[in-house]
Amino acid sequence: MTFLDKLAAAQQKNGSLLCVGLDPEPARFPGGYKDDAGSIYDFCARIVDATADLVIAFKPQIAYFAAHRAEAQLEKLMEHMRRNAPHVPVILDAKRGDIGSTAEQYAIEAFERYGADAVTLSPFMGFDSVAPYLKHEGKGAFLLCRTSNPGGADLQGQRLADIEGQPFLYEHVAKLAQGPWNLNGQLGLVVGATYPAEIERVRALAPTVPLLIPGVGAQGGDAVATVRAGWRADAPIIVNSSRAIIYASSGEDFADAAKNAARATRDALEAAKP
């Protein structure tokens, strides 16, 4: 089953556009888990189990594991998700971007070591830094396009004088992902929920590729505006919320609170469909 097939199956089964981001910070863990980096797997696995019937995808952020020497816990968590939520695709949020030979190793890390269904990438170094990921049949790759952080416009919002029409850089990335770079239909784009007008523009330029949209929740993105800008019946959107869900409670009820927050967000996203 390809990443897109798995995505469609999860959306149908769970009736959801919501992706739960797994960004474990031990200092924010509840109760007996607090400040214990050795509990990263246990904390995340409980979040996964509580929300697996409410999401279209999970998105572990690799830096939150690596910073605490918890790569082995990430491997264990990926196995847990494949075993206990096999219908939910997993997007490894790594934002890799390097020359071809190094990209080949990063692709092995994402798809073979961790068993991810998709990975996030920076396209700044060009197509040869993306191509190694596309050799992994059925896997997905999301290119950073118009990101949710305030500094994203420093480069993404600059015009390209040498290209006809002088598009913004993010517009050019969207066209590449929709067209010549998307050799096997494996590419998607990352567009921040904090910029709904840009989501709408990206969707116009890339009408069929999946959009991974972070920024709903703690970053302040508007769920309704996000869905109205990006959703199409024939093109998936994956709306990510991390901290607002996984840290919905600092008490022992954190898993139940995460479930309730995920359900509320899922329902708000579904209700926003035009």
N, C-alpha and C positions, 0 to 999 in steps of 0.2 A: 504494500500500500504506500503510495507516495505521500509526501507531506500535505499536498493540497487535498488528496482524498481523505486523509485522516482529519484535516481541518474541517472539511465539509461534514464528515461523520459526527465529529464532536459538536458542531453547531446544531445539527439536526437532533442529536440525542439529548443535549443539555439545553437547547433553545437559548443559546447564549452568544454574545459578542465579547464577553469579558475574559481577559487574560489576567491571572494573578501572578504578579512579580514576586519572586522569592529573593529578598535582599536581607539576609540575616545579620543583625547587629547585636551581639551578645549583651551589650550595655542596655539594650531596650527589651531584652527578653523578660518574661514574667516570672514571678515566684522563684522556685528553686533553679530555674534555668539561667537566671540573671547573671551576667558576666562570665558565663561558663561556655567558652568556645567549643568545648567537647560536646555540647548539647545542640550544636547547629543542626545535625541530622534529625534529632528527636523533635526539635521545634518545627522544622520545615515539614517533616513527615506528617505531623499532626495537622498542620495547615492544609497540606495536600489532601489528606483523608477527609477533612471537614468540608472542602470546597470542590472536590472532584466532580460532583454532579451538577455544578453551577457554572463551569468555565468552558471556554473554547480552546484554551491553551494555558500552560504554565511557562514562566520565564525566569529561570534562575540567573542571577547576575554573578558571573564567575569571580569578580574581584572581591565580593563579600565572603567568598569561601577561601580564596587564595590568601587574602590578607591575614587569615587566622590559621594558615597551614591546614585547611580543611578540605583539600582536594579529594582525599579519600572519602570524606563524608559526602561530598558532592557526587562521587561515583555511586556510593550507596544509595543516595537519594534518587539518582536517575534510575537505578535498578528498581527502587521502590515504586516510582511512578509508572514504569513500564509494567510492573507486576500488578499494582493495585488500581491503576487508572489507565489501562492500555488504550482506551479510546481517546485519550487527551494528548495532543501533540505537545512536545517540549521544545521551546526555543531557547537555546543557550545564548544569553546576552553577553557577548565577548567583545564586540566592536573591533574585530581584528582588521588589519590592513597592512600587508607587507609584500615584498617581492615574491614572484612565483614559487621559487623553491622553498621559501619559508612558509608561504601560504599553504603549500602542500602538507606541511607538518601541522599547521594549525587546523587544517581540515580533518586530518587524522585524529587530532585531539578532540575536536568537537563531535565528529560522527562515529569514530571507532572507539576511542577511549571512553567518552561520556555517553555515546549513543543518542545524541540529540537528533531531533527531526529537522531542525533548522538552526541557523546561527545569524547573529547580526554582524555586519561588516562595514568598514569605512571604504568608500570607493575612491578616495583621494589619489591613490597610486595607479589608478587605471584598470582596464579590463584584465590585464595579465595577473593582477593581484586578486581578482575575483574568480577567474576561470578554474583554478584548482578545486574550488568547492563544488562547482557544477559538474565535475567528473563523478561525484558521488550520486549515483542514480536515485532519484526519488527524494533527495534531500532539498531543503529550501535555504535561501540566503536573502536576508533583508538588508538593503543598502541604506545607510544613513542619507537622508534627503533634506528634510527641513525639521531639525530637532527642536525639542521643547525648551532647551536652555536659553537664557537671554543672549548669550554670546554667539548663538548659532548664526545670526545674521552677519557676523564679522566676515565670513567667507560665503556661506550659503546664499546670502542676500546680495552678493555682488554680481554685476552684469558681465557677460562674456562678450567682449568687443569683437572677437574674431569669428563669432558664429552668427549666422543670419538671424536678424531680429533682436540680437543682443539679449538673449534670455538671462534670467537669473541663474546662478549655478545650480540651485536646487531644481529649477525647471529643466535644465539640461540633464541632470541625473535622472529625473522622472522619465524623460523621453528615452534615455538609454535603457532604462529598466523595462520599459514597455516594448522597446524595439530591438535594436541590434545586439544588445548584451544578453537578452533573455532567450538563449538558444533553445532551451528545453522546457520553458515555462516554469523555471525554478525560482525566479527572482520576485522579491517583494520590496517594499519601501518603508522606511521609518519616518513618520511625520508626527510632530508633536501636537497633542490636544490643546495646547495653549495658543495655537495659531489656526483657528478654524478656516479663515479665508485661504490660507496656504494649503490646508487639507483639500478644500474644494478645487483649488487650482491644480494640485497634484493629481487628484482624481480625474479631472478633465484631460490631463496629458497622459495619464496612465490608467485608462478606464477598466482594465481587466486584472491588474496585478493586485495581490493582497497588500493591505496597508496595516502595518503594526503601529499603533497610536498610543504612545505613553503620555503620561501627564495628567490623567484624570485622578482626582483625589487630592493627595497632599500637595501636588504641584499646581493645583487650582484650575485644571482644564474643565470646561463645561461639557458634561456628558451629552446633553441634548444637542448642542451646537456641533459637537464632534460627529455624532451619528448622522445628522442631517447633511453635513458637509461631505462625508466620505462613504456612506453606505450606498450600495447598489445591490439589487437582487442577484446579480450575476458576478459580483466581485466582493470577496470577503474583506471585512475589517476586523481587526483584533485590537480591542481597546484595553490597554494595560492599566491596572492599579496595583500598587505594591504596598506602601506603608499604611495607607488608609484602611487596608484590609488586614494585613498580617499583624499590625499593632493596634487593632481596634479595641483591645483591652490589655491592660497591664496586669490583670489578675489571672487566677487559675482557670477562669472561663475563657481564655484567649481563643481557643479553637472554636467554641460556640459563637463568640463575638465575631470572629473572622467569617464564619459561615453566614451569620446574619448580615454582615456588611457586604459580603459577596452577593448574597441574594438580592439585597436592596439595589446594589449597583447594576447587577444583571437585569433586573426588572426595569430600572430607569433607562438603560440602554435599549432594551426591547421596545419600551413604550415610545422612544424617540424616533423609531423608524417612520419615515414618511408614508 
